[in-house]
């Protein structure tokens, strides 16, 4: 809510001015529901009601599923931006969310056990291997989706072609080829294949690279969709805009990452033992 100047506008607007025909309204509603359910789930974990917490976790996952696909639909339904418009984007958002989730599980689980100074249990190592398999599968699928997206862009409208060129050969080429493709997809895929999912360090490193790549993937998608103006083709107006992040945008991104890290460390310090039990007391 920081980009709309007042963080209360979204929650108050969702409740006081419901508009079921708006994708943005559904986005606020679904994400609000997901956060509320996860807070209750965390409370149940703290009081050691693990079975009920699992039920709430499933509900949160389903809500997040709808919320994430709806977020993709917010972009995909905007036909004024041909680079975003289409039915592929909600599915792409879901695949990216699953990939990011598997990467986060691998990374933070390994870091958590390192902070505790404990040896990882057999069951947890098996779960780590499962997250590695998910990462491999989704990297492969997202790579194919990216390939077809750009191949189709080459035969699309001039606006789509221009947006694709911004990523492949234009001002976003380094962000795209180095961070999104190489660091975010190719290197983790090779690392996981070479180590055959036997190295915890390799899986957590791959998870970190994937998360970095996903950050640049979203940044590239948003910027490439807007850097070609809607009045492209007219004479006397710029055919391509320029973009560089402002200090405030950088501060928000850095503070968000810092807040995430601080919450993880605080949660690990206060609640780490809650996640080492498998049965209700």
N, C-alpha and C positions, 0 to 999 in steps of 0.2 A: 503493500500500500504506500510505500515511500514515494513512488512516482506520481501519485495523485495528491501529494502535499499533506494529506491527513489520513492517518492509518485507520481511522474509524469510519471512513466513508464507505468502504466495502462492506464490513459487517452490518453497519446500520442500514445501508441501502438494501442489502439482501433481505433484511427482516421487515423494514418499514415500507419499502417500495418494490415488492416482488414483481418480476417480469419473466414468466416462464418462456416467452418467445425469444429471450436474449441469451446468446451463448455466454456472455460475460456474467450474467446473473447465475447461470448454472455453474460456471466455473467457481465463483465465490461460494455458492451454496455447497457444492460437492467437496471442495477443499476445506471449507469450514467444518463440514460433517466429518471428514477424514481426520482432521486435527483433533476434534473433540473426542472421537472414538479412540484415537491413539493415546490421548491424555488419560482417559479412563483405563485403557489397557495398561499403561505404565503404573497407575495407582494399584491395579490388581496385582501386578508383579511385585510391587513394594510390599503389599500385605500378604504375599505368597499364595494368592488364589490363581495358580497357574493354569488350571483347566479352563476357567472362565476367561482368563487372559488370552488363551489360544482362540477361543470363540470370537472375542472382540478383535483379535488380530486378523482373523479371516474377514470379518466385517470391514475392517479398515482397509484391507487389501482390495476388496471388491469396490469400495468407495473410491479408493485411489485409482483403480482401473478406469472407472467412469470419468473421474476428474481429469486424469491425464489425457485420455482420448478426447475429452471435451476441449481441453486446452489446444490440442492439435486442430480441432475443428474451428476454434476461434480464428486461426490463421487460414485454414483450408477453405473456409466459406467466404473469404474476402476476394471476390473476383476482380477487384480493382488492382490487386497485386498478383499477376499471373504466375509468378515464381512460387507463390504459396498455394495458389488455388488448385483444388483437386482432392480426390478421396484418399490419396496415398498418405498424406501427412499425419492423420490421427493414428494410423497403424504404425507409421515410422516413429511417432512419439512413444507409443506403447513399447515397441521393440527397444528403443533407446532407454526407456525407464527400466525395463527388465535387465538390460545390460549394465546400467549404472548401479542398480540394486545389487546385482551379483558382484560387481567390482567393489562396492562399498563393504559388503559382507566379508569378502576376502581380505581387504585392507584393514578394516577396523578390528576384525577378529584376531588377526595376527598381531596388530599393535597392542590390543588389550592383553593378550597372553604375555607379550613382552613386558608390559608395564607391571603385570602381576608377578613376573618371574616364575611362571608355572609352565610345566610341560603340557602340551596340548593333548587332550584325550583322544582316543581312537575314534569315538563318535564325531567329535568336532573336526578331526582331520578328514573324515569321510564327507562331512558337510562341506568342508573347504574344497575337496575334489569335485563335489557336485556343482559348487559355484563356479569352479574352473571350467567344467563342461558347458555350463550355461553361457559363460563368457565366450568360449570358442564358437559355439553354435550361433550366438547372436552377432558376434563380429562378422562371421561368414555371411549371415543373412543381411545385415546392415550394409556390408560391403557390396553385395549384389544389388540391393535397393539403390545405393548411391550411384553405382555404375549405370543402371537403367535410367535413373533420374536425369543424369547428365547426357546420356545418349538421346533420350527423348527431348531434352532441351535443345539439342542441336537442330531438330526439325520442327521446333515450336515457333511461336511468334518472335518478333524482333526483341520484345521486352524480355522474354525468357532467355533468349540467346545471350543478350547483353548481361543479364544477371548471372548466368552460368560463367561467362567470360570474366566477370569480376572476381569470381572465386578461382578459376583455373589459371588465368594469365594476368589478372588485374591487381588492384591494390590489396585484395584479401588472399592473394595466392600463397604467401608464406603461412598465414594462419591456416589456410585450407590444407596445403600439401604437407607442411611440417607438423603442425599440431593436431589437426583433425584426422588426417589420413595416416601419416607415418607414426606419430606418437600414440594416437588414439585407437588405431585399428591394426596396422601392419605389425608394429613391434610387439604389442601384447600377444597377438596371434602366434607369431613366430616363437616368442618366449615360452608360451604355454605348450606349444607343440614340441619344442626341443626338450623341455624338462619333463614332458609327459605327465604333468600335474603332480609330480612327486616332490617338488620343492615349495615349501610354504613361502619362502622369501620371493621366489619367482612369481607365485600367484598374487601375493600382496603388491609386488612391484607392478605387475600387469594391471592390477586393479587401480593403482594410482595413476598409471598412464592413461587408462581408459577414462577415468574421471576428468583428467586434464583435457583429453580429446573431446569429451562430451560438452565440456564448458565452451570450447571453441566451436564445436558443432552448432550449438544454439546461438552463439554470438554471430557466426558466419551466416546462419540462416536468416536471422532477423535483419542484419545489416544488408545482405545481398538482396533481400526482398524490398528494401526501401531505398537503396542507393540509386536505383533506376527510377526516375520520377514518373508519375502517372501521365504527364504531358509529353512523354518522349515522342519524338518524331516531328514536333513543331519546330519551326525555324525561330532563331533568336532566343531560345531558352536552352539551359544546359542539358545535355543528353545523359550526364552522369553526375551525381552529387558526390561530395566527399564526406568522410566521417572519421573522427578520432574521438576516443572516449574523453569525457571531461574529468576534472579532478574529483568532482562529486561522485560520478559513476564509478571511478576507480576505488574511491573510498568506500562506497557501498559494497562493492564486490569483495574487497579485502576484509572489511569488517564482518561481512557475512561468513567468509571462510574462517576468520578468527573466532567468531562467536560459535561456529560449529565445533571447532577444535576445543574451545573452552568448555562447552557443554559436554562434549565427549569425555574430556578429562575429569570434569566434575562428576558426571554420572558414573564413570568407572571407579572413582574414588569412593563415592557414597553408596553406589548400588551394584558394584561389580559382583559381590558375592551372591546377589539375588539370581544371577543368570548361571550360577554353577550348580543349582539344584534342579532336579528333574521331576520331583513329585511334590504334591502338596503336603504340608505338615498336618 
